[in-house]
Amino acid sequence: MSKVYFVGAGPGDPELITVKGQRLLREAGAVLFAGSLVSEACTRWASQTCDVADSKGMTLEDITSWLIEKAAKHEVVIRLQTGDPSLYGALIEMVQPLDAAGIESEVVAGVSSAFASAAAACESLTLPEVTQTVILTRVEGRTPMPEGESLRELAQHKSTMCLFLSITLLKKVQTELLAAGWNADDPILVVQKASWPNEEKIVRGTIADIRDKCKAEKIAAQAMIVISPTLGARDWKELKRSKLYDASFTHRFRKAEK
């Protein structure tokens, strides 16, 4: 019986796809990858006889028709998506036609660019007594935001925020952050093509100057914006340490030292 797998390709480095994703690509009879976002190198795990196609010029209807057509010929068909399929990937819009056609599907998780960006910059998105919350969101552009989810409203929490699909709206990001109570000299991080070999760019700045810095680096697409009170903690002289590894803290695997 055929099955369509929605596989997260990860942030760009072909080696950051999961072991399960690699195995399925080797078994696949057909692979449709999001060429506008996924490095073609990610398809190198596929066999030479695999039917590989790029979806960057396709509509949603084209994509679902392609998947349904290939599922009639192959036991394993893959839709290879950037990052993780559950984030900004039109997953449900693609799964519903498959359900209607009686075709089984499965989602294989991938590494999000939010985490790859933090890794590239050696930043922690959470720190004890600084913030324990990460908000994954985007700035309102042509796609409206639901009520209560504007950047200004979310930014008032002063927790970590990872902004997807928003690099062309940096001026609006600056305005909304300042209106939410952040300071102009608060740090901000932008990572373009996190983990992509020889293409990754890391830009550090402040809310006031990050737009100019990104312009100077010609960053206008495929970039993650991270705003967080934890940024730069690697250079802090004092940190609130995690209780998990504190010698005076008891948990079920270790008793506190006297």
Order of alpha helices (4+ residues) and beta strands (2+ residues): beta-alpha-beta-beta-alpha-beta-alpha-beta-alpha-beta-alpha-beta-alpha-beta-beta-alpha-beta
